[in-house]
Amino acid sequence: PYPVFVTTDAATNQLHLAFDKVLRTLEQNALLPKLEALVTGLVAASAAQAEALQGTELEDAASRVAQLYQVAGAELGLPGELGPLASAEQALVDAHTAAGERSPLTGVAIDYSLYAPRGHYTRNAALRRYFTAMSVLGQAAFCLPGTRGCDGVEPARRGILAARVLARDPALVLLWQEIYEPTAFLVGVADDYTPLEVAAAGGLLADPAALADDATVSRIADTLLTARPV
């Protein structure tokens, strides 16, 4: 008689293929339409925020937030114009080769090679659009003051304004949850702070003018750092 060795590799591979099929079907058929609706709302809401803050100390930060959402919309193929910083950002996103390049919008170094579609996201145009737009929203770095390589409070101020746009609108929050929660269940929760965590830390301000104060931004950042490490 000969010994028989049964490997689990074949079963593990089949499990991976089934999981990948579930994930890509969910993303293309259910999450992509929700992402398009979410980004459409974010573009409009961030434009309204930028208009309201024109002529104030927050004008530049609010404009950068609006242009960030413009980039996500452009990657989804949604209609709309790009501001000058958004155009520069999209060029880096589409090239997806630069590592450690400073973002024209956030001012923080980003590894743009991570924006290159890979795995099942290369299968068709819809999945590529989904991957790149999600990367724009997920890889945009708003560092907290005092953390490594962070230059002052300005990036955090922009991040709080970006989170505020979403967190103040219940319809946008619902869309975000309908995308985030299935994704978190399948591939894991976010490493970094979510918009709702920023809102809970004090970023959901009725009057965003308070964010012109560096102490207010630092207080929100300290609350986040105390809540959990990332």
DAURPE-V510016 format. One record per residue. N is the residue number from 1. RES is the residue in three letters. NEAR is the number of other ideal C-beta (glycine too) atoms within 8 Angstrom. D_FIRST is the distance of its C-alpha to the first C-alpha in Angstrom with 2 decimals. Layout:
BEGIN
N:RES:NEAR:D_FIRST / N:RES:NEAR:D_FIRST
END
This chain:
BEGIN
1:PRO:2:0.00 / 2:TYR:3:3.77 / 3:PRO:4:6.72 / 4:VAL:4:9.23 / 5:PHE:4:12.84 / 6:VAL:4:15.65 / 7:THR:5:18.97 / 8:THR:6:22.32 / 9:ASP:6:24.17 / 10:ALA:7:24.27 / 11:ALA:7:25.59 / 12:THR:8:28.04 / 13:ASN:8:29.31 / 14:GLN:8:29.93 / 15:LEU:8:31.75 / 16:HIS:8:33.89 / 17:LEU:8:34.77 / 18:ALA:8:35.81 / 19:PHE:9:37.86 / 20:ASP:10:39.52 / 21:LYS:8:40.42 / 22:VAL:9:42.01 / 23:LEU:11:43.92 / 24:ARG:12:45.32 / 25:THR:8:46.28 / 26:LEU:11:48.09 / 27:GLU:11:49.83 / 28:GLN:12:51.00 / 29:ASN:6:52.00 / 30:ALA:9:53.29 / 31:LEU:12:53.90 / 32:LEU:12:55.53 / 33:PRO:7:58.44 / 34:LYS:11:58.94 / 35:LEU:13:58.96 / 36:GLU:10:61.58 / 37:ALA:9:63.72 / 38:LEU:12:63.32 / 39:VAL:15:64.29 / 40:THR:10:67.19 / 41:GLY:12:68.50 / 42:LEU:13:67.98 / 43:VAL:15:69.86 / 44:ALA:8:72.78 / 45:ALA:13:72.85 / 46:SER:15:72.63 / 47:ALA:9:75.39 / 48:ALA:8:77.57 / 49:GLN:15:76.89 / 50:ALA:13:77.79 / 51:GLU:7:80.98 / 52:ALA:8:81.97 / 53:LEU:13:81.54 / 54:GLN:7:83.46 / 55:GLY:4:86.20 / 56:THR:8:84.58 / 57:GLU:4:82.70 / 58:LEU:13:79.45 / 59:GLU:11:80.17 / 60:ASP:6:77.90 / 61:ALA:13:74.96 / 62:ALA:15:75.25 / 63:SER:11:75.48 / 64:ARG:12:72.29 / 65:VAL:15:70.45 / 66:ALA:14:71.73 / 67:GLN:14:70.65 / 68:LEU:16:67.14 / 69:TYR:14:66.73 / 70:GLN:14:68.26 / 71:VAL:15:65.41 / 72:ALA:14:62.81 / 73:GLY:13:64.79 / 74:ALA:12:64.99 / 75:GLU:12:61.23 / 76:LEU:12:60.83 / 77:GLY:5:63.35 / 78:LEU:10:65.96 / 79:PRO:2:69.61 / 80:GLY:8:71.75 / 81:GLU:4:73.33 / 82:LEU:11:72.03 / 83:GLY:10:74.21 / 84:PRO:6:74.39 / 85:LEU:11:71.94 / 86:ALA:14:69.54 / 87:SER:9:69.66 / 88:ALA:9:68.84 / 89:GLU:14:65.97 / 90:GLN:12:64.52 / 91:ALA:8:64.64 / 92:LEU:14:62.44 / 93:VAL:14:60.07 / 94:ASP:7:59.72 / 95:ALA:8:59.29 / 96:HIS:10:56.58 / 97:THR:7:56.42 / 98:ALA:9:58.72 / 99:ALA:7:57.19 / 100:GLY:6:59.66 / 101:GLU:9:62.53 / 102:ARG:7:65.20 / 103:SER:13:65.49 / 104:PRO:7:68.91 / 105:LEU:13:68.90 / 106:THR:13:67.51 / 107:GLY:9:68.40 / 108:VAL:12:65.01 / 109:ALA:9:62.44 / 110:ILE:14:59.59 / 111:ASP:9:56.45 / 112:TYR:13:57.10 / 113:SER:9:53.82 / 114:LEU:9:52.26 / 115:TYR:11:54.16 / 116:ALA:7:52.01 / 117:PRO:9:50.01 / 118:ARG:5:46.25 / 119:GLY:6:43.06 / 120:HIS:8:43.77 / 121:TYR:11:47.49 / 122:THR:8:47.63 / 123:ARG:6:46.73 / 124:ASN:6:50.32 / 125:ALA:5:53.90 / 126:ALA:8:53.95 / 127:LEU:15:51.06 / 128:ARG:11:52.62 / 129:ARG:12:55.92 / 130:TYR:15:54.33 / 131:PHE:10:52.48 / 132:THR:12:55.55 / 133:ALA:14:57.97 / 134:MET:9:55.74 / 135:SER:11:55.45 / 136:VAL:14:59.25 / 137:LEU:9:59.59 / 138:GLY:7:56.75 / 139:GLN:10:57.12 / 140:ALA:12:60.92 / 141:ALA:10:61.59 / 142:PHE:12:64.46 / 143:CYS:10:64.22 / 144:LEU:11:65.88 / 145:PRO:11:68.73 / 146:GLY:5:67.73 / 147:THR:7:64.12 / 148:ARG:3:62.86 / 149:GLY:7:64.52 / 150:CYS:12:66.64 / 151:ASP:6:70.22 / 152:GLY:6:72.34 / 153:VAL:10:72.39 / 154:GLU:9:72.84 / 155:PRO:16:69.17 / 156:ALA:16:68.79 / 157:ARG:12:72.01 / 158:ARG:15:70.61 / 159:GLY:11:67.35 / 160:ILE:14:69.27 / 161:LEU:15:71.38 / 162:ALA:15:68.29 / 163:ALA:13:66.77 / 164:ARG:15:70.14 / 165:VAL:15:70.28 / 166:LEU:13:67.15 / 167:ALA:13:67.62 / 168:ARG:7:71.16 / 169:ASP:10:70.17 / 170:PRO:5:68.24 / 171:ALA:7:67.17 / 172:LEU:13:65.67 / 173:VAL:11:63.99 / 174:LEU:8:62.36 / 175:LEU:12:61.09 / 176:TRP:12:59.77 / 177:GLN:8:57.94 / 178:GLU:9:56.46 / 179:ILE:12:54.96 / 180:TYR:10:54.14 / 181:GLU:8:52.53 / 182:PRO:11:49.77 / 183:THR:9:49.11 / 184:ALA:10:48.99 / 185:PHE:5:46.57 / 186:LEU:9:44.15 / 187:VAL:5:44.51 / 188:GLY:3:46.44 / 189:VAL:4:50.05 / 190:ALA:8:52.58 / 191:ASP:4:52.67 / 192:ASP:5:56.41 / 193:TYR:8:59.23 / 194:THR:8:59.59 / 195:PRO:10:63.01 / 196:LEU:10:63.14 / 197:GLU:10:62.55 / 198:VAL:16:65.40 / 199:ALA:11:67.60 / 200:ALA:8:66.82 / 201:ALA:11:67.76 / 202:GLY:9:71.22 / 203:GLY:12:70.81 / 204:LEU:8:71.92 / 205:LEU:9:75.59 / 206:ALA:2:78.27 / 207:ASP:5:80.31 / 208:PRO:12:78.17 / 209:ALA:8:81.22 / 210:ALA:8:80.09 / 211:LEU:13:77.26 / 212:ALA:7:79.88 / 213:ASP:7:80.08 / 214:ASP:6:77.60 / 215:ALA:6:77.57 / 216:THR:10:76.36 / 217:VAL:14:73.50 / 218:SER:11:72.57 / 219:ARG:9:72.69 / 220:ILE:14:70.24 / 221:ALA:13:67.95 / 222:ASP:8:68.13 / 223:THR:10:67.29 / 224:LEU:12:64.15 / 225:LEU:8:63.07 / 226:THR:5:63.66 / 227:ALA:7:61.72 / 228:ARG:3:58.39 / 229:PRO:3:57.11 / 230:VAL:5:55.63
END
